[in-house]
Amino acid sequence: MSTFIHAAVSDEGGIADPALDLARHIKALTGQDPASVDKISDEKSLELAMDNIPRIIEGSQDATEAEGVLNVVCWLFQRVLENNTAPANSVALVDKFVGKLAADPKMQPTLRLKMLGTVYNVLGGNGMARYNAFLAMVKFAAAAGEKELMAVAPECEGLEDKVAEWGVPVAKARELYTAIYTAMDAHKNKAGSHLYRRKFLATFQGSKDAAQAKKEAAQVVVDAISDAKVFLFDDCVALDAISALQGDAEYGKLHELLVIFRQETLPAYNKWAAANGALAQKLGLKGDDMLYKMRVLSLCSLCASSRVVKYADVAACMEIPEGDVEKWMIKAFTTGLVDAKMDQTTRTLVVAKCQDRVFGAQQWEGLRDKLVSWRNNMKDIMGMIDQARQRQHMQAERMMQQQAQ
């Protein structure tokens, strides 16, 4: 929790009242006589400060002075919140303060965002109040600009844990995720918007209202298929909100396409593309990009079934001339899905490793077998080491006996 110390010596030699000191400073900024205030409560001083945040920012000599005064305001806010505010009224006080700080995203946005972060930290584990402060910080950053939004982005990491700590209803969690991915969309951050849309969809797991998120589910599918770095789709298929697209009048065909990218090969894609070209165009899906990805995924399926693959089989699988196989293999290697050596003499691929496109029961069983084999190999190695130690110990004992004789 942030703590702000403001201790000044009064004319009488004692410690000045920070609430009084702040009120007098604001009176001076507004062209009034500071001496007109001889006594003021913390609550009244805080209210005066909140109402004059623009004056504090504009009237200070520089950003450093403005930050110093606002730090005192935050300190006073913390004192009022902890000592003078009933729990039932704390959320209203927080909302009012963050509302004043976030009122103008174009006036000193960096300073205002910093103060919003301070308020958030001051609140500690205060559930709904802290949620509201975080949401206000996200919305302010989005309105202020890309730089401010990127400054807030690290605070969004581990957001699921924060939401659980705040104990807010699922509807509030969805509102927060929506605010974040909307902000990311506004600033053309595709990776960020995709990530937080997926987190939004995850709140519908096991929920009867998963179909309510069809539009966002469809966008997540489109983004995943369009992303040149995404080749595995198990995580998308596992989301209930995306499963709800299956058979849907508007998005059912998109769900079919997702299943094709997850587990099918090029012929299935070609059939879908021939029948749904207008839909793909409407959704912003580019045919050339999808064809490239499906060729790589089809190759992945082929290499998963055999350790040695003929060039001719690769060409047939990817529907390319056999003379282009090596060029396409190099492209496939860059994805990390396939690791193989090209034998130009025998015109074959020797597969060293291939990513499973679907990780189901069969893959878990294979992983279990590998772990069991690794454990057994470790036992053998440890046994060999133990035997070597015993032989070494016996040799040392014999040498000692020989020396004793």
VOGU-3710 file (C-alpha; in Angstrom, 3 decimals, decimal comma):
1> mstfihaavs> 0,000/0,000/0,000  1,310/3,430/-0,916  1,799/5,868/1,964  2,203/9,591/1,534  3,946/11,683/4,154  3,268/15,379/4,247  4,637/17,077/7,320  5,321/20,793/7,336  6,257/23,073/10,208  3,615/25,676/11,003
11> deggiadpal> 4,304/29,302/11,930  3,824/28,340/15,578  6,531/25,664/15,354  4,226/22,628/15,395  3,330/20,206/12,667  0,984/21,693/10,088  -2,347/20,012/9,424  -2,005/18,518/5,893  -5,715/18,975/5,216  -5,454/22,652/6,144
21> dlarhikalt> -2,199/23,073/4,235  -3,744/21,542/1,118  -6,904/23,652/1,362  -4,870/26,859/1,660  -2,733/25,856/-1,328  -5,844/25,319/-3,449  -7,318/28,630/-2,315  -4,137/30,312/-3,509  -4,343/28,517/-6,861  -7,904/29,747/-7,318
31> gqdpasvdki> -6,968/33,360/-6,541  -8,441/33,414/-3,040  -6,849/34,347/0,266  -5,222/31,230/1,810  -5,565/32,798/5,266  -9,344/32,711/4,892  -9,176/29,024/5,828  -8,222/28,605/9,481  -9,769/25,190/10,087  -11,028/22,412/7,816
41> sdekslelam> -11,880/18,726/8,137  -10,163/16,022/6,103  -13,391/15,346/4,225  -13,929/18,992/3,266  -10,306/19,416/2,218  -10,463/16,283/0,072  -13,703/17,435/-1,533  -12,138/20,818/-2,290  -9,124/19,112/-3,837  -11,195/16,725/-5,964
51> dnipriiegs> -13,238/19,609/-7,340  -10,078/21,496/-8,291  -7,877/18,825/-9,854  -7,659/20,773/-13,162  -6,588/23,897/-11,208  -3,952/21,866/-9,361  -2,521/20,581/-12,642  -2,680/23,854/-14,565  -1,710/26,104/-11,661  1,452/24,239/-10,682
61> qdateaegvl> 4,803/25,485/-11,933  5,598/22,133/-13,560  4,569/18,473/-13,618  6,772/17,699/-10,615  4,990/20,232/-8,429  1,582/19,060/-9,665  2,508/15,458/-8,868  3,629/16,464/-5,387  0,315/18,165/-4,649  -1,678/15,262/-6,082
71> nvvcwlfqrv> 0,347/12,861/-3,948  -0,855/14,798/-0,914  -4,420/14,554/-2,230  -3,996/10,784/-2,571  -2,576/10,594/0,938  -5,561/12,540/2,268  -7,914/10,310/0,274  -6,334/7,268/1,894  -6,715/8,776/5,370  -10,362/9,689/4,809
81> lenntapans> -11,091/6,277/3,334  -9,495/4,365/6,191  -10,493/6,536/9,137  -13,633/8,466/8,303  -15,573/6,458/5,713  -18,117/3,758/6,449  -17,565/0,597/4,362  -20,918/1,130/2,659  -19,752/4,547/1,407  -16,209/3,633/0,385
91> valvdkfvgk> -17,106/2,579/-3,164  -18,910/5,882/-3,787  -15,894/7,845/-2,538  -13,514/5,867/-4,740  -15,770/6,300/-7,759  -15,935/10,046/-7,212  -12,171/10,428/-6,853  -11,224/8,293/-9,865  -13,958/10,039/-11,847  -12,348/13,407/-11,130
101> laadpkmqpt> -8,870/12,114/-11,992  -10,070/10,537/-15,236  -12,285/13,439/-16,311  -9,925/14,799/-18,984  -7,666/12,243/-20,738  -6,004/15,000/-22,782  -4,779/17,104/-19,831  -1,533/15,662/-18,463  -2,584/12,051/-19,201  0,637/10,501/-17,907
111> lrlkmlgtvy> 0,300/12,258/-14,552  -3,390/11,452/-14,232  -2,771/7,806/-15,092  -0,032/7,643/-12,488  -2,409/8,999/-9,853  -5,100/6,510/-10,874  -2,537/3,760/-10,381  -1,728/5,184/-6,959  -5,395/5,137/-5,965  -5,649/1,528/-7,144
121> nvlggngmar> -2,649/0,531/-5,019  -3,913/2,455/-1,987  -7,120/0,414/-1,999  -5,363/-2,854/-1,245  -7,817/-5,744/-1,262  -10,925/-3,555/-1,279  -13,056/-5,630/-3,715  -15,570/-3,617/-5,720  -13,814/-0,309/-5,106  -10,549/-1,708/-6,436
131> ynaflamvkf> -12,325/-3,222/-9,426  -13,894/0,157/-10,233  -10,528/1,896/-9,943  -8,895/-0,615/-12,282  -11,719/-0,338/-14,817  -11,480/3,468/-14,713  -7,724/3,231/-15,251  -8,202/1,019/-18,337  -10,875/3,271/-19,854  -8,824/6,402/-19,168
141> aaaagekelm> -5,712/4,898/-20,756  -7,702/3,842/-23,820  -9,060/7,361/-24,248  -5,681/8,991/-23,596  -3,718/7,156/-26,274  -1,695/4,121/-27,276  1,262/5,021/-25,038  -0,941/5,190/-21,952  -2,720/1,954/-22,878  0,596/0,145/-23,235
151> avapecegle> 1,611/1,516/-19,834  -1,443/-0,165/-18,304  -1,023/-3,439/-20,239  1,431/-5,029/-17,749  -1,111/-4,460/-14,961  -3,590/-6,593/-16,935  -1,368/-9,663/-16,687  -2,762/-12,274/-14,341  -6,114/-10,528/-14,454  -7,997/-13,748/-13,674
161> dkvaewgvpv> -6,319/-13,850/-10,260  -7,129/-10,196/-9,630  -10,787/-10,720/-10,538  -10,951/-13,693/-8,177  -9,322/-11,641/-5,406  -11,814/-8,803/-5,859  -14,707/-11,244/-5,659  -16,786/-9,397/-8,242  -19,701/-11,026/-10,115  -18,971/-12,679/-13,457
171> akarelytai> -20,866/-9,891/-15,240  -18,322/-7,388/-13,888  -15,430/-9,573/-15,014  -16,920/-9,651/-18,500  -17,323/-5,878/-18,474  -13,649/-5,469/-17,619  -12,431/-7,876/-20,300  -14,702/-6,138/-22,806  -13,220/-2,751/-21,908  -9,706/-4,110/-22,416
181> ytamdahknk> -10,236/-5,837/-25,756  -12,253/-2,856/-27,016  -9,336/-0,593/-26,091  -6,896/-2,941/-27,819  -9,100/-2,934/-30,920  -9,190/0,866/-30,952  -5,390/1,013/-30,953  -4,904/-1,793/-33,521  -3,352/-4,210/-31,045  -4,569/-7,485/-32,554
191> agshlyrrkf> -2,638/-9,765/-30,220  -3,968/-7,954/-27,159  -7,562/-7,874/-28,351  -7,435/-11,588/-29,223  -6,007/-12,478/-25,815  -8,627/-10,601/-23,805  -11,493/-11,711/-26,033  -10,481/-15,258/-25,207  -10,407/-14,420/-21,513  -13,875/-12,926/-21,934
201> latfqgskda> -15,098/-16,122/-23,594  -13,546/-18,207/-20,823  -16,022/-16,656/-18,364  -18,789/-18,544/-20,200  -17,313/-21,992/-19,485  -20,041/-24,235/-18,100  -22,581/-21,446/-18,494  -25,984/-21,826/-20,101  -25,660/-18,394/-21,696  -22,542/-19,206/-23,754
211> aqakkeaaqv> -24,514/-18,577/-26,945  -24,848/-14,917/-25,932  -21,198/-14,411/-26,833  -21,490/-15,653/-30,426  -20,223/-12,457/-32,015  -17,086/-12,344/-29,878  -16,588/-16,096/-30,254  -16,700/-15,716/-34,024  -14,144/-12,899/-33,860  -11,773/-15,071/-31,813
221> vvdaisdakv> -12,032/-17,822/-34,429  -11,415/-15,378/-37,288  -8,429/-13,870/-35,472  -6,918/-17,296/-34,771  -7,292/-18,472/-38,366  -5,911/-15,160/-39,689  -2,910/-15,055/-37,347  0,174/-16,281/-39,214  1,667/-17,524/-35,930  -1,290/-19,677/-34,862
231> flfddcvald> -1,357/-23,274/-36,113  -2,929/-25,132/-33,190  -6,619/-24,708/-32,425  -7,378/-27,056/-29,519  -7,712/-24,144/-27,094  -10,307/-22,453/-29,316  -12,374/-25,602/-29,765  -12,345/-26,153/-25,992  -14,214/-22,903/-25,288  -17,948/-23,408/-24,725
241> aisalqgdae> -18,757/-20,067/-26,346  -17,024/-21,227/-29,528  -18,660/-24,662/-29,382  -21,991/-22,810/-29,308  -21,291/-21,668/-32,888  -21,727/-25,214/-34,153  -24,879/-25,435/-36,251  -25,614/-21,730/-35,786  -27,423/-20,103/-38,705  -24,923/-17,238/-38,919
251> ygklhellvi> -21,669/-18,742/-37,681  -22,078/-22,502/-38,140  -19,957/-22,550/-41,306  -17,199/-20,667/-39,507  -17,186/-23,364/-36,831  -16,845/-25,965/-39,603  -13,798/-24,080/-40,865  -12,298/-24,057/-37,371  -12,652/-27,842/-37,145  -10,948/-28,172/-40,532
261> frqetlpayn> -7,995/-26,078/-39,359  -7,826/-28,064/-36,163  -7,729/-31,582/-37,583  -8,517/-31,920/-41,308  -6,349/-31,676/-44,423  -6,284/-29,691/-47,649  -9,100/-31,468/-49,554  -11,572/-30,671/-46,759  -10,479/-27,025/-46,791  -10,764/-26,768/-50,581
271> kwaaangala> -14,305/-28,117/-50,423  -15,253/-25,585/-47,726  -13,619/-22,683/-49,584  -15,383/-23,524/-52,833  -18,767/-23,435/-51,109  -18,191/-20,491/-48,750  -16,062/-17,957/-50,599  -18,511/-15,099/-49,994  -18,638/-15,850/-46,264  -14,845/-15,904/-46,009
281> qklglkgddm> -14,675/-12,516/-47,713  -17,373/-11,106/-45,418  -15,453/-12,279/-42,349  -12,190/-10,790/-43,624  -10,512/-14,174/-44,132  -7,924/-14,154/-46,926  -7,901/-17,183/-49,206  -4,149/-17,166/-49,927  -3,267/-16,982/-46,237  -5,641/-19,803/-45,336
291> lykmrvlslc> -4,353/-21,966/-48,195  -0,765/-21,488/-47,012  -1,666/-22,424/-43,457  -3,678/-25,480/-44,504  -0,800/-26,723/-46,654  1,545/-26,532/-43,686  -1,007/-28,198/-41,403  -1,630/-30,965/-43,950  2,114/-31,573/-44,114  2,160/-31,738/-40,329
301> slcassrvvk> -0,499/-34,472/-40,375  1,442/-36,403/-43,026  4,736/-36,242/-41,118  3,027/-37,295/-37,886  2,087/-40,610/-39,488  5,532/-41,656/-40,745  9,211/-41,043/-39,983  10,177/-41,239/-43,667  8,053/-39,407/-46,230  8,555/-39,320/-49,999
311> yadvaacmei> 8,714/-36,007/-51,828  5,923/-37,265/-54,084  3,670/-37,813/-51,067  4,456/-34,326/-49,769  3,597/-32,828/-53,156  0,301/-34,721/-53,277  -0,545/-33,767/-49,694  0,131/-30,058/-50,234  -1,144/-30,022/-53,837  2,054/-28,494/-55,193
321> pegdvekwmi> 4,536/-29,508/-57,920  7,146/-31,964/-56,662  9,818/-29,474/-57,652  8,488/-27,029/-55,027  8,641/-29,479/-52,124  11,970/-28,296/-50,715  10,898/-24,652/-50,874  7,719/-25,477/-48,965  9,586/-27,621/-46,468  11,788/-24,657/-45,584
331> kafttglvda> 8,633/-22,610/-44,992  7,237/-25,373/-42,803  10,449/-25,594/-40,772  10,175/-21,910/-39,824  6,826/-22,587/-38,107  8,427/-25,017/-35,667  5,736/-27,612/-36,396  8,002/-29,976/-38,315  11,679/-30,808/-37,906  13,047/-33,049/-40,654
341> kmdqttrtlv> 16,058/-33,590/-42,890  15,675/-33,449/-46,654  17,480/-36,253/-48,479  17,859/-35,070/-52,065  19,362/-38,372/-53,159  16,406/-40,511/-52,138  13,988/-37,574/-52,402  12,591/-38,254/-48,965  12,097/-36,448/-45,668  13,448/-38,025/-42,512
351> vakcqdrvfg> 11,197/-36,704/-39,753  12,843/-35,971/-36,402  9,891/-34,259/-34,735  6,360/-33,278/-35,643  3,817/-31,314/-33,630  0,528/-33,078/-32,882  -2,303/-30,929/-34,215  -4,798/-32,407/-31,763  -3,760/-33,228/-28,211  -6,272/-35,805/-27,020
361> aqqweglrdk> -6,324/-39,140/-25,215  -3,891/-40,727/-27,675  -1,367/-37,937/-27,203  -1,695/-38,070/-23,407  -1,070/-41,818/-23,565  1,991/-41,237/-25,724  3,279/-38,635/-23,277  2,703/-41,057/-20,400  4,684/-43,759/-22,226  7,565/-41,343/-22,799
371> lvswrnnmkd> 7,608/-40,334/-19,134  7,549/-43,975/-18,022  10,392/-44,737/-20,412  12,331/-41,730/-19,121  11,775/-42,858/-15,524  12,955/-46,391/-16,309  16,013/-45,059/-18,112  16,818/-42,892/-15,099  16,534/-45,951/-12,845  18,974/-47,810/-15,094
381> imgmidqarq> 21,400/-44,891/-15,076  21,187/-44,524/-11,289  21,758/-48,273/-10,966  24,866/-48,062/-13,127  26,152/-45,119/-11,084  25,516/-47,034/-7,843  27,376/-50,086/-9,165  30,304/-47,911/-10,226  30,445/-46,373/-6,746  30,414/-49,796/-5,126
391> rqhmqaermm> 33,270/-51,004/-7,359  35,213/-47,847/-6,596  34,630/-48,347/-2,865  35,761/-51,994/-3,037  38,896/-51,021/-4,961  39,703/-48,380/-2,356  39,301/-50,925/0,460  41,613/-53,427/-1,292  44,234/-50,739/-1,786  44,060/-49,813/1,905
401> qqqaq> 44,415/-53,483/2,906  47,418/-53,919/0,605  49,062/-50,830/2,040  48,433/-52,090/5,594  50,246/-55,351/4,807
//
